[in-house]
Amino acid sequence: MEGVFKTLNAALKDLSITLLIGLLVGLIVSIVANGFVIGVEFLFGISSNLNLFPITILGETYSLTPLIILPALGVLVVLTRHYFGIDRFQGPADSIYAAHRTDNELNVKSGLGSTLVAFLSAGGGASVGQYGPIVHFGATMGSYLKRFLGGTAGTDVFIGCGVAAAISAAFNAPLAGVIFALEAILRHFSLRAVAPIAVSSIAAAAFGQGIFGERVFFSIDAIDIDLLSMLPPIIISGPIFGLVAVAFMVALTSSTNFANRSGLSPAALLGIAALGCGAVGVFYPQILGLGTATVDAVISGQTVNANLFVLLGLKLLVTALCIGFGFFGGVFSPALFLGAMAGGALAIVFSGFSNILGYSPVELSALATVLAICGMAAVAGPVIGAPLAVVIIILELTMSYEISVIALITVVMSGMVANILYGTSFFDRQLLDRGIDIIRGRGHLKMMETPISSFWQQDFVKLAPTRQVKAAIISMKKMGQTEAYVVARNNHYVGKVNIMDLLEAKPDDALGNYVDQNALSIKADASLLQCIEAASSFVGESIPIVDRDKQELKGVVTEGDLFTAYLDLQNTVTDIEKK
């Protein structure tokens, strides 16, 4: 009976900590996320309403405000980055990486600094997103609170709580917050993870509504949707949205790679981005900032014209320039913009075939709205690697089952195209470019990060090349080894000898005459994964571990050592994901 009470007490304590985690993370992240969104809207509203140095070209009046604001913003960004000591944007990719590590604490200073710089970038009109910084802030807060609250939940669960709260607060979509945290960040489902994440997500939405009121991201009039009649254009549109997503991700990675290879200073790169974005913004202010007003206009059917094709191309290029050349910010908001523009543009194309499709003007208007919303989900889904989450966001924002089902169709088709042509989400690609393969899961990542130095042993026969064969055989028999390693002065590795070869050699010969210099060896700085891959076709007793620079023999590993290390690691990963 006493054992039952102890178990019950432990369960209640764990439940209390879970609720505390969820409520605290939800409250903090909700305040910051809502403040971030409102602040960005406020700052961008001020800059967009300025009309500095108006000029007239061909009867049209343009404001040079973007060419003044963005370079000034660039200077502020450079100073802020220098103050926090951050050389690159800390975003969702870093949150994903941290959630998959065992030593997964996120750097608070870098996280807060990145959030502040992203706030300045988005608020000042740079073509970057706001949700990526909010997500990483949530992850950083989750990681930070783990240090003080403790509990049985791992740091990855705390990170998931912060991410879920960020999405929930930003979109007022608690269910989407839970799905996004599990699908895109943790990438595993367990009850012990879902419970605190769900509490955090619901708390963030509740606190946000209670403190800041309910915000409407876009509104749609009640529309009558016939799923069957819309299937032909939806099926055609899905792959096209996938191509837009791929083009966006290719542009982002290409811009970043070009900037890294250019040899230009961060300040110079940021100056180019500011001037480029500002110059385009003079003539097309719709591409500046988040573009929320333009997206809302397309969804509501107020803007459905050929200009959408231009906005689609310019937004893609300018966003790639801003993010690749040094402005901080996310890619989700730009992806939503591109999806809405692509959907609106396709609506124009389909309207030209209204006679064939048999659509009335009312049905064409409904189709334009649906395509814009579906485009947002279908472009954003492959980019962020969370197709289910974006569909749930659409469901929670529109409260329309029909639109959500149609969005699911386009997201699936878009994702298939993106997977074939690009292979990963943009976040996973960012990690791959840093040499981090997260796609194969925690086990693979852990093997990449575990040094082989943790497993090598000293139980081997080490002989000089001048040693006689007969003496070498005696030493090997005494140690119970069939292989020996030949080293010269200063422990310099020469090669390996096998007792079967020595038994056929002349007893008085020098051992150096029978060394296999081509035998498999592993560098001492190799990872466990590299060692396992190298040993996949190995036949023998053990593998020598050799210093890369000095060529010193550091130790050996056996296939049994590698097998045991692999099983232990997999058990560790299983325990993490169960918890």
C-alpha positions as CSV (number, residue, x, y, z in Angstrom):
1,M,0.0,0.0,0.0
2,E,2.8,2.3,0.9
3,G,4.3,1.7,-2.6
4,V,1.0,2.7,-4.2
5,F,0.9,6.0,-2.3
6,K,4.6,6.8,-3.2
7,T,3.8,6.1,-6.9
8,L,0.6,8.3,-6.7
9,N,2.5,11.1,-5.0
10,A,5.3,11.0,-7.6
11,A,2.7,11.1,-10.4
12,L,0.9,14.0,-8.9
13,K,4.2,15.9,-8.4
14,D,5.1,15.2,-12.0
15,L,1.7,16.4,-13.2
16,S,2.0,19.6,-11.1
17,I,5.4,20.3,-12.6
18,T,4.0,19.6,-16.1
19,L,1.2,22.1,-15.6
20,L,3.6,24.7,-14.1
21,I,5.9,24.3,-17.1
22,G,3.1,24.7,-19.6
23,L,1.6,27.7,-17.8
24,L,4.8,29.6,-17.2
25,V,6.2,29.0,-20.7
26,G,2.9,29.8,-22.2
27,L,2.6,33.1,-20.3
28,I,6.1,34.4,-21.1
29,V,6.2,33.4,-24.7
30,S,2.6,34.7,-25.3
31,I,3.5,38.1,-24.0
32,V,6.7,38.3,-26.1
33,A,5.1,36.8,-29.2
34,N,2.1,39.1,-29.2
35,G,4.4,42.1,-28.3
36,F,6.6,41.1,-31.2
37,V,3.8,40.9,-33.7
38,I,2.1,44.1,-32.5
39,G,5.5,46.0,-32.4
40,V,6.4,44.9,-36.0
41,E,3.0,46.1,-37.2
42,F,3.4,49.4,-35.4
43,L,7.0,50.1,-36.6
44,F,6.2,49.1,-40.2
45,G,3.0,51.3,-40.1
46,I,5.1,54.3,-39.2
47,S,7.7,53.7,-41.9
48,S,5.2,52.9,-44.6
49,N,3.2,56.1,-43.9
50,L,6.2,58.3,-44.3
51,N,6.5,60.1,-47.7
52,L,10.1,61.2,-47.8
53,F,11.5,62.9,-51.0
54,P,8.6,62.1,-53.4
55,I,9.5,61.9,-57.0
56,T,7.4,61.7,-60.2
57,I,8.2,59.3,-63.0
58,L,6.0,59.1,-66.1
59,G,3.2,60.7,-64.2
60,E,3.4,58.3,-61.2
61,T,4.5,59.6,-57.8
62,Y,6.9,57.4,-55.8
63,S,8.4,57.8,-52.3
64,L,12.1,57.3,-51.6
65,T,11.3,56.4,-48.0
66,P,12.5,52.8,-48.4
67,L,15.9,53.9,-49.8
68,I,16.4,56.0,-46.6
69,I,14.8,53.8,-43.9
70,L,16.4,50.5,-44.9
71,P,20.1,51.6,-45.1
72,A,19.6,53.3,-41.7
73,L,18.1,50.1,-40.5
74,G,21.1,48.2,-41.8
75,V,23.4,50.3,-39.7
76,L,21.3,49.6,-36.6
77,V,21.3,45.9,-37.4
78,V,25.1,45.8,-37.7
79,L,25.5,47.6,-34.3
80,T,23.0,45.3,-32.6
81,R,24.6,42.2,-34.0
82,H,28.0,43.4,-32.9
83,Y,26.7,44.2,-29.4
84,F,25.3,40.7,-29.0
85,G,28.2,39.0,-30.7
86,I,26.2,37.1,-33.2
87,D,27.3,36.5,-36.8
88,R,24.3,34.7,-38.1
89,F,20.6,34.5,-37.5
90,Q,19.6,32.0,-34.7
91,G,16.3,30.6,-35.9
92,P,14.1,27.4,-36.1
93,A,17.0,25.4,-37.6
94,D,18.9,25.9,-34.3
95,S,15.8,25.0,-32.3
96,I,15.5,21.7,-34.2
97,Y,19.1,21.0,-33.7
98,A,19.0,21.7,-30.0
99,A,15.9,19.5,-29.6
100,H,17.8,16.5,-31.1
101,R,20.9,16.9,-28.9
102,T,21.4,15.6,-25.4
103,D,23.4,18.7,-24.4
104,N,20.6,20.8,-25.8
105,E,20.6,24.1,-24.0
106,L,20.2,27.1,-26.2
107,N,22.3,30.2,-25.8
108,V,20.0,32.8,-24.2
109,K,22.1,35.8,-25.3
110,S,22.2,34.7,-29.0
111,G,18.5,33.9,-28.9
112,L,17.5,37.2,-27.5
113,G,19.9,39.1,-29.8
114,S,18.6,37.3,-32.9
115,T,15.0,38.1,-31.8
116,L,15.8,41.8,-31.4
117,V,17.6,42.0,-34.7
118,A,14.8,40.2,-36.5
119,F,12.3,42.6,-34.8
120,L,14.2,45.6,-36.2
121,S,14.5,43.9,-39.6
122,A,10.8,43.1,-40.0
123,G,9.6,46.3,-38.4
124,G,11.9,48.4,-40.6
125,G,10.5,46.9,-43.8
126,A,13.1,44.3,-44.8
127,S,11.5,41.4,-46.7
128,V,11.8,38.9,-43.9
129,G,9.4,36.9,-41.7
130,Q,8.4,37.3,-38.1
131,Y,7.4,33.8,-37.1
132,G,10.9,32.2,-37.2
133,P,12.3,34.6,-34.6
134,I,9.3,34.1,-32.4
135,V,9.6,30.3,-32.7
136,H,13.3,30.4,-31.7
137,F,12.6,32.8,-28.8
138,G,10.0,30.3,-27.5
139,A,12.6,27.5,-27.8
140,T,15.2,29.6,-26.0
141,M,12.8,30.3,-23.2
142,G,11.9,26.7,-22.9
143,S,15.5,25.7,-22.7
144,Y,16.3,28.4,-20.2
145,L,13.4,27.5,-17.8
146,K,14.4,23.9,-17.8
147,R,17.4,24.9,-15.7
148,F,15.2,26.2,-12.9
149,L,12.1,24.0,-13.0
150,G,13.7,20.6,-13.4
151,G,11.2,17.8,-13.6
152,T,11.4,14.5,-15.4
153,A,10.8,16.0,-18.9
154,G,13.8,16.5,-21.0
155,T,15.1,19.8,-22.3
156,D,13.7,18.9,-25.8
157,V,10.2,18.8,-24.3
158,F,10.8,22.3,-22.8
159,I,11.9,23.5,-26.2
160,G,8.7,22.0,-27.7
161,C,6.6,23.8,-25.1
162,G,8.2,27.2,-26.1
163,V,7.8,26.5,-29.8
164,A,4.2,25.5,-29.4
165,A,3.4,28.5,-27.3
166,A,5.0,30.8,-29.9
167,I,2.9,29.4,-32.8
168,S,-0.2,29.4,-30.7
169,A,0.2,33.0,-29.6
170,A,1.3,34.3,-33.0
171,F,-1.6,32.7,-34.9
172,N,-4.1,32.2,-32.1
173,A,-4.0,28.5,-33.1
174,P,-3.3,26.3,-30.1
175,L,-3.8,23.0,-32.0
176,A,-1.4,24.1,-34.7
177,G,1.1,25.0,-32.0
178,V,1.1,21.5,-30.7
179,I,1.3,19.8,-34.1
180,F,4.1,22.1,-35.2
181,A,6.2,21.5,-32.1
182,L,5.9,17.7,-32.5
183,E,6.1,17.6,-36.3
184,A,8.8,20.1,-37.1
185,I,10.9,20.4,-33.9
186,L,10.8,17.2,-31.8
187,R,9.8,14.9,-34.6
188,H,8.4,12.2,-32.3
189,F,5.1,11.7,-30.4
190,S,4.8,10.6,-26.8
191,L,2.2,11.2,-24.1
192,R,4.8,12.7,-21.7
193,A,5.8,15.2,-24.4
194,V,2.3,16.0,-25.7
195,A,0.9,16.9,-22.2
196,P,3.2,19.8,-21.3
197,I,3.3,21.0,-24.9
198,A,-0.5,21.1,-25.1
199,V,-0.8,22.9,-21.8
200,S,1.8,25.5,-23.0
201,S,0.1,26.0,-26.3
202,I,-3.4,26.4,-24.8
203,A,-2.1,28.7,-22.1
204,A,-0.3,30.9,-24.7
205,A,-3.5,31.3,-26.7
206,A,-5.6,32.0,-23.6
207,F,-3.1,34.6,-22.2
208,G,-2.8,36.2,-25.6
209,Q,-6.5,36.7,-26.0
210,G,-7.0,37.8,-22.4
211,I,-4.2,40.4,-22.5
212,F,-4.1,41.6,-26.1
213,G,-7.5,40.6,-27.4
214,E,-8.3,38.4,-30.4
215,R,-6.5,39.4,-33.6
216,V,-7.8,38.5,-37.0
217,F,-5.1,37.6,-39.6
218,F,-7.4,37.6,-42.6
219,S,-11.1,37.5,-43.0
220,I,-13.1,35.7,-45.7
221,D,-16.7,36.1,-46.5
222,A,-18.9,33.1,-46.2
223,I,-18.4,31.2,-49.5
224,D,-20.2,28.2,-50.9
225,I,-17.6,25.6,-51.9
226,D,-18.3,22.6,-54.1
227,L,-15.3,20.3,-53.5
228,L,-15.9,18.2,-56.6
229,S,-16.1,21.1,-59.0
230,M,-12.9,22.6,-57.6
231,L,-10.8,19.5,-57.8
232,P,-9.5,20.0,-61.4
233,P,-7.9,23.5,-60.7
234,I,-6.8,22.3,-57.2
235,I,-5.0,19.2,-58.7
236,I,-3.3,21.4,-61.3
237,S,-2.3,24.0,-58.8
238,G,-0.7,21.7,-56.2
239,P,2.4,20.9,-58.2
240,I,2.8,24.5,-59.3
241,F,2.8,25.6,-55.6
242,G,5.5,23.0,-55.1
243,L,7.6,24.5,-57.8
244,V,7.2,28.0,-56.2
245,A,8.3,26.5,-52.9
246,V,11.4,24.9,-54.5
247,A,12.2,28.1,-56.3
248,F,12.0,30.0,-53.0
249,M,14.3,27.6,-51.2
250,V,16.8,27.5,-54.0
251,A,16.9,31.3,-54.1
252,L,17.5,31.4,-50.3
253,T,20.3,28.9,-50.3
254,S,21.9,30.3,-53.5
255,S,21.9,33.9,-52.0
256,T,23.4,32.7,-48.8
257,N,26.1,30.6,-50.5
258,F,27.0,33.6,-52.8
259,A,27.3,35.9,-49.8
260,N,29.5,33.4,-48.0
261,R,31.8,33.1,-51.0
262,S,31.9,36.8,-51.9
263,G,34.6,37.8,-49.5
264,L,32.6,41.0,-48.6
265,S,32.2,42.1,-45.0
266,P,28.9,41.6,-43.2
267,A,28.4,45.3,-43.2
268,A,28.9,45.6,-47.0
269,L,26.6,42.6,-47.7
270,L,23.9,44.2,-45.5
271,G,24.3,47.5,-47.3
272,I,23.7,45.8,-50.6
273,A,20.6,44.1,-49.3
274,A,19.3,47.4,-47.9
275,L,19.8,49.3,-51.1
276,G,18.4,46.5,-53.2
277,C,15.3,46.0,-51.1
278,G,14.8,49.7,-50.8
279,A,15.2,50.3,-54.6
280,V,12.5,47.7,-55.4
281,G,10.4,48.9,-52.5
282,V,10.2,52.4,-54.0
283,F,8.3,51.1,-57.0
284,Y,6.6,48.1,-55.4
285,P,6.1,48.8,-51.7
286,Q,3.9,45.7,-51.4
287,I,7.1,43.5,-51.2
288,L,8.3,45.4,-48.1
289,G,7.9,43.9,-44.6
290,L,5.4,41.1,-44.1
291,G,3.1,42.1,-46.9
292,T,0.0,41.3,-44.7
293,A,-2.2,43.9,-46.4
294,T,-1.5,42.6,-49.9
295,V,-2.1,39.0,-48.8
296,D,-5.4,40.0,-47.2
297,A,-6.4,41.9,-50.4
298,V,-5.7,38.8,-52.5
299,I,-7.7,36.5,-50.2
300,S,-10.6,38.9,-50.2
301,G,-10.6,39.1,-54.0
302,Q,-9.8,42.9,-54.0
303,T,-6.5,42.3,-55.9
304,V,-6.6,39.7,-58.6
305,N,-4.7,41.1,-61.6
306,A,-1.5,40.5,-63.6
307,N,0.5,42.5,-61.1
308,L,0.5,39.4,-58.9
309,F,3.0,37.7,-61.2
310,V,5.4,40.6,-60.7
311,L,4.9,40.7,-57.0
312,L,5.5,36.9,-56.8
313,G,8.9,37.2,-58.6
314,L,10.1,40.3,-56.8
315,K,9.1,39.1,-53.4
316,L,11.0,35.8,-54.0
317,L,14.2,37.6,-55.1
318,V,14.2,40.4,-52.6
319,T,13.5,38.0,-49.7
320,A,16.5,35.8,-50.8
321,L,18.6,39.0,-51.0
322,C,17.6,40.2,-47.5
323,I,18.0,36.8,-45.7
324,G,21.1,35.7,-47.6
325,F,22.9,39.0,-47.2
326,G,22.4,39.6,-43.5
327,F,19.0,40.8,-42.4
328,F,17.6,38.6,-39.7
329,G,14.2,37.0,-40.0
330,G,12.1,34.0,-40.8
331,V,10.9,32.5,-44.1
332,F,7.3,31.5,-43.1
333,S,5.7,34.9,-43.7
334,P,7.4,35.4,-47.1
335,A,6.3,31.8,-48.0
336,L,2.7,32.8,-47.1
337,F,3.0,35.9,-49.3
338,L,4.4,33.9,-52.2
339,G,1.7,31.3,-51.8
340,A,-1.1,33.9,-51.8
341,M,0.4,35.6,-54.9
342,A,0.7,32.3,-56.7
343,G,-2.8,31.3,-55.8
344,G,-4.2,34.7,-57.0
345,A,-2.2,34.5,-60.2
346,L,-3.5,31.0,-60.9
347,A,-7.0,32.3,-60.4
348,I,-6.4,34.7,-63.2
349,V,-5.3,31.9,-65.5
350,F,-8.3,29.7,-64.6
351,S,-10.7,32.6,-65.1
352,G,-9.7,32.5,-68.8
353,F,-11.1,29.0,-69.0
354,S,-14.3,29.7,-67.1
355,N,-16.4,28.7,-70.1
356,I,-14.7,25.3,-70.2
357,L,-14.8,24.8,-66.5
358,G,-18.3,26.0,-66.3
359,Y,-17.7,28.4,-63.4
360,S,-20.0,31.3,-62.7
361,P,-18.6,34.7,-61.6
362,V,-19.5,33.8,-58.0
363,E,-17.6,30.4,-58.3
364,L,-14.6,32.1,-59.8
365,S,-14.5,34.6,-56.9
366,A,-14.7,31.7,-54.4
367,L,-12.0,29.8,-56.4
368,A,-9.7,32.8,-56.2
369,T,-10.1,32.9,-52.4
370,V,-9.5,29.2,-52.0
371,L,-6.5,29.1,-54.3
372,A,-4.9,32.0,-52.4
373,I,-5.4,30.3,-49.0
374,C,-4.3,26.9,-50.4
375,G,-1.3,28.5,-52.0
376,M,-0.2,29.9,-48.6
377,A,-0.3,26.4,-47.0
378,A,1.1,24.6,-50.0
379,V,4.2,26.9,-50.3
380,A,4.8,27.3,-46.6
381,G,4.4,23.5,-45.8
382,P,7.5,22.2,-47.7
383,V,9.6,25.3,-46.8
384,I,9.2,24.8,-43.1
385,G,8.8,21.0,-43.2
386,A,5.5,21.0,-41.3
387,P,2.6,20.1,-43.8
388,L,0.2,19.0,-41.1
389,A,0.8,22.1,-39.0
390,V,0.1,24.5,-41.8
391,V,-3.2,22.7,-42.7
392,I,-4.2,22.9,-39.0
393,I,-3.4,26.7,-39.1
394,I,-5.6,27.1,-42.1
395,L,-8.4,25.2,-40.3
396,E,-8.1,27.3,-37.1
397,L,-7.9,30.6,-39.0
398,T,-10.7,29.9,-41.5
399,M,-12.9,27.5,-39.4
400,S,-13.7,26.0,-42.7
401,Y,-13.6,22.2,-43.1
402,E,-13.9,22.4,-46.8
403,I,-11.1,24.8,-47.3
404,S,-8.9,22.7,-45.0
405,V,-9.5,19.6,-47.0
406,I,-8.7,21.4,-50.2
407,A,-5.6,22.8,-48.6
408,L,-4.5,19.3,-47.5
409,I,-4.7,18.1,-51.1
410,T,-2.5,21.0,-52.4
411,V,-0.1,20.6,-49.5
412,V,0.4,16.9,-50.2
413,M,1.0,17.4,-53.9
414,S,3.2,20.4,-53.3
415,G,5.3,18.5,-50.8
416,M,5.8,15.6,-53.2
417,V,7.1,17.9,-55.9
418,A,9.4,19.7,-53.4
419,N,10.7,16.5,-52.0
420,I,11.6,15.2,-55.4
421,L,13.3,18.4,-56.6
422,Y,14.8,19.8,-53.3
423,G,14.7,16.8,-50.9
424,T,14.4,18.6,-47.6
425,S,12.8,21.5,-45.8
426,F,14.7,24.8,-45.8
427,F,15.5,24.4,-42.1
428,D,17.0,20.9,-42.7
429,R,19.0,22.3,-45.6
430,Q,20.4,25.0,-43.4
431,L,21.6,22.3,-41.0
432,L,23.0,20.1,-43.8
433,D,25.0,23.1,-45.1
434,R,26.6,23.2,-41.6
435,G,27.4,19.5,-41.7
436,I,24.5,18.5,-39.5
437,D,22.2,15.7,-40.8
438,I,19.0,15.8,-38.8
439,I,16.9,14.0,-41.3
440,R,17.8,10.5,-40.2
441,G,16.8,11.2,-36.6
442,R,18.4,11.5,-33.2
443,G,20.4,8.2,-33.4
444,H,22.2,9.3,-36.6
445,L,22.9,12.8,-35.2
446,K,24.2,11.3,-32.0
447,M,26.6,9.1,-33.8
448,M,27.8,12.1,-35.8
449,E,28.5,14.0,-32.6
450,T,30.1,11.2,-30.6
451,P,33.9,11.0,-31.0
452,I,35.5,7.7,-31.4
453,S,37.9,8.6,-28.7
454,S,35.2,7.6,-26.2
455,F,35.5,4.0,-27.3
456,W,39.0,3.1,-28.2
457,Q,41.0,0.8,-26.0
458,Q,44.7,0.0,-25.3
459,D,44.4,-3.8,-25.3
460,F,46.6,-4.6,-28.3
461,V,50.1,-5.7,-29.2
462,K,52.5,-2.9,-30.2
463,L,55.8,-3.9,-31.8
464,A,58.8,-2.1,-33.4
465,P,59.5,-2.7,-37.1
466,T,63.0,-4.1,-36.2
467,R,61.5,-6.8,-34.0
468,Q,62.2,-10.4,-35.2
469,V,59.3,-12.3,-36.6
470,K,59.7,-15.2,-34.0
471,A,59.7,-12.7,-31.1
472,A,56.6,-11.0,-32.5
473,I,54.7,-14.3,-32.7
474,I,55.6,-15.1,-29.1
475,S,54.3,-11.7,-28.0
476,M,51.0,-12.1,-29.9
477,K,50.4,-15.6,-28.5
478,K,51.1,-14.4,-25.0
479,M,48.5,-11.6,-25.4
480,G,46.0,-13.8,-27.2
481,Q,46.0,-11.6,-30.3
482,T,46.1,-12.6,-33.9
483,E,47.0,-9.0,-35.0
484,A,49.7,-6.6,-34.0
485,Y,50.5,-3.0,-34.7
486,V,53.9,-1.8,-35.9
487,V,55.1,1.6,-34.6
488,A,58.4,3.4,-35.1
489,R,59.9,6.1,-32.9
490,N,57.5,8.5,-31.1
491,N,54.7,6.0,-31.5
492,H,54.5,6.7,-35.2
493,Y,52.1,4.2,-36.8
494,V,53.6,2.1,-39.6
495,G,51.0,-0.6,-40.2
496,K,49.5,-3.9,-39.2
497,V,50.8,-7.5,-39.2
498,N,48.7,-10.7,-39.0
499,I,50.0,-13.8,-37.2
500,M,49.0,-16.1,-40.1
501,D,51.3,-14.2,-42.4
502,L,54.1,-14.3,-39.8
503,L,53.8,-18.1,-39.4
504,E,54.9,-18.4,-43.0
505,A,57.7,-15.9,-42.7
506,K,61.4,-16.4,-41.8
507,P,61.7,-16.4,-38.0
508,D,64.8,-14.1,-38.0
509,D,63.4,-11.6,-40.5
510,A,62.6,-8.1,-39.3
511,L,58.9,-7.5,-38.7
512,G,58.9,-4.4,-40.9
513,N,59.2,-6.6,-44.0
514,Y,55.6,-8.0,-43.4
515,V,53.7,-4.9,-42.5
516,D,50.4,-4.3,-44.3
517,Q,50.5,-0.5,-44.8
518,N,47.1,-0.5,-46.5
519,A,45.1,-1.9,-43.7
520,L,42.1,0.1,-42.6
521,S,42.8,2.8,-40.0
522,I,40.6,5.5,-38.5
523,K,41.6,9.1,-37.7
524,A,41.4,10.0,-34.0
525,D,39.1,12.9,-34.7
526,A,36.5,10.8,-36.4
527,S,33.0,10.3,-35.2
528,L,31.3,7.1,-34.2
529,L,29.3,7.3,-37.4
530,Q,32.3,7.7,-39.6
531,C,34.0,4.7,-37.8
532,I,30.9,2.5,-38.3
533,E,30.7,3.4,-41.9
534,A,34.4,2.7,-42.5
535,A,34.1,-0.6,-40.7
536,S,31.1,-1.8,-42.7
537,S,33.2,-4.0,-45.0
538,F,36.0,-4.6,-42.4
539,V,37.3,-8.1,-41.8
540,G,39.8,-8.5,-38.9
541,E,40.3,-8.3,-35.2
542,S,40.5,-4.6,-34.5
543,I,40.9,-1.2,-36.2
544,P,43.8,1.2,-35.3
545,I,43.0,4.8,-34.4
546,V,45.7,7.2,-35.6
547,D,46.3,10.9,-34.9
548,R,45.6,12.9,-38.1
549,D,48.7,15.2,-37.8
550,K,51.3,13.2,-35.9
551,Q,50.3,9.8,-37.2
552,E,50.6,8.5,-33.6
553,L,48.8,5.2,-32.7
554,K,46.2,6.3,-30.1
555,G,44.4,3.0,-29.6
556,V,42.1,0.4,-31.3
557,V,38.5,-0.4,-31.6
558,T,36.9,-3.7,-32.3
559,E,33.7,-4.5,-34.1
560,G,32.2,-5.5,-30.8
561,D,33.1,-2.1,-29.4
562,L,31.2,-0.4,-32.3
563,F,28.2,-2.7,-32.0
564,T,27.9,-2.1,-28.2
565,A,28.2,1.7,-28.7
566,Y,25.5,1.6,-31.4
567,L,23.1,-0.4,-29.2
568,D,23.7,1.8,-26.2
569,L,23.1,4.9,-28.2
570,Q,19.9,3.6,-29.7
571,N,18.6,2.7,-26.2
572,T,19.4,6.2,-25.1
573,V,17.4,7.7,-28.0
574,T,14.5,5.4,-27.3
575,D,14.5,6.5,-23.7
576,I,14.5,10.1,-24.7
577,E,11.6,9.7,-27.1
578,K,9.6,7.7,-24.6
579,K,9.9,10.6,-22.1
